[in-house]
Amino acid sequence: MLGAPSGERRGRTMCLKPCKSDSPLIRALRRELRSGVGALAKLDKTTDWAIKAWKRIEGRCADYVRQIAKIQRNTRKGNCKGARSGVRYALKGFNAAVAAAVLVVSRRPETVSEITYKTVLAFARTIDPMQKCDEPIAVWSKPKAKGGHRTIRRFGPRRLAVQLICKHLQEAQGLRPEFDAMSIGFGGTHAAVREVGNWMVSGSKAVVTADIENFFGSVNPKEAQKASRIPRRVFREYLTVPPWAEVHILGNHGSASAAALQKAARRGLPQGSPTSGIIGSAVLRPALEALTGGERILIYGDDLAVGAASRKDGEALLRTLVRRLAKHHAGPLIVKSRKVWDTKYFVDYLGYRIFVKQMHGQVWPEFVPNQRSFKRIWDRAKAAYALGVDDVFALTDYIAQTFWAAYPNCKATPAAVQRLSNLLAQSLIDQEFGLLPGWTFKPSSHWKCGSSKIIMEPLFACMVGQADDKFFGER
């Protein structure tokens, strides 16, 4: 039976309640673990002893949070030796395994046969980052929005648990730079788009955008391991796809053969792992900070944005960026698509069109989903119809789900999206990808995305390739 945690013996309050002095990382980790423990405890239908057992599991999680906080404090003080010893101690300790087991089981309830404190603790005892893992890795090929295909990996519960521990350890050591849009407290895609809009308002006359071709698959694993600040044994076994791991191909939507997909699955950093984005940012960080001193730079996965004072400076920054990434020690990293945008018109970044509005002497940025994003939803609907999804109700649900997956923060009402998705599904079935006779839109049908109103007519006209260029600000 699990004994009382060390903090409980010292008389501390063993809980995961947030504290005002917590950093954003610790606050988010406390919230996530508290939510996971609470959800699992409600599903435990065993005796009253389960309440005490879950309290002890919560104490283990609280001890783990304190270990992460200590590593973060040592890193900020410049005590690298103390941070490294804290990382090794956390990887070998049982507290980290219990916390990771709570997170994995709350995300994937099918991991255990029955949700009880005994099964969660039994799963935690199987988590050992220092030992080899015999779980197979699922791989499939996913089409990309701009052409080509992306190799996605799905890891088993034990591998995922160790990856979550490593993610917390890396974030505590400050591996993710402040200009990474996926960092805790930044805000994700919309915050990144809004930040680019603020550049446009505050004096940037040009914005450079660049996309690194096959970034995660091109990174040298040795250089990635050095940047990860994770022991080599753990990195090779859990944060990559090792040569001895069994790989199962679930689907191949590209032109590559099964052997080529197997080879691509073992190359570079695996997309689908929670640590790959952090390691990728750490690899790119020195080159990007040297470019402009770390100011007016954004990175979201492999999509880069850099603000410049003029178009001439933007072109010079782009040439420097391409040259440095091509000679990068973890590469070569090839910049596939790149462009210098004049902020007088608009900027396309992360699937949104960003522009500046001015009224009554006030200037502010606005953004709407760009034409390519709308067309992507329509193309996926056509592909689903071609694959045999010819029932109007099933196709309507597919189009609506595709839209919400592309724009999860959209303020549209579900009824409006469902109604217009039904019109698109009906047009696919009745007219073979054409508009229905008499299909009209009311200009008053709109929703707010950020601070912008998106009219339904150009939205769905764009989906069928009949968009009005004036609405999107084309020159």
Secondary structure, DSSP 8 states (H G I E B T S, - for coil): -----HHHHTT--------TT--HHHHHHHHHHHHHHHHHHHH--S-THHHHHHHHHHHHHHHHHHHHHHHHHHHHHT-HHHHHHHHHHHHHSHHHHHHHHHHHHHH-GGGSSS-SHHHHHHHHHT--TTS-----EEEEEEE-TTSSEEEEEE--HHHHHHHHHHHHHHHHTT-S-TTBTTSTTT-HHHHHHHHHHHHHHTT-SEEEEEEETTHHHHS-HHHHHHHHTS-HHHIIIIIS--TTS-EEEEEE-SS--HHHHHHHHTSSS-BT-TTHHHHHHHHHHHHHHHHHTTSSEEEETTEEEEEESSHHHHHHHHHHHHHHHHT-TT----EEEEEEEETTT-EEETTEEEEEEEETTEEEEEEEE-HHHHHHHHHHHHHHHHTT---HHHHHHHHHHHHHHH-TT----HHHHHHHHHHHHHHHHHHSSS--TT----TT-EEEETTEEEEHHHHHHHHTT---TTTTT--
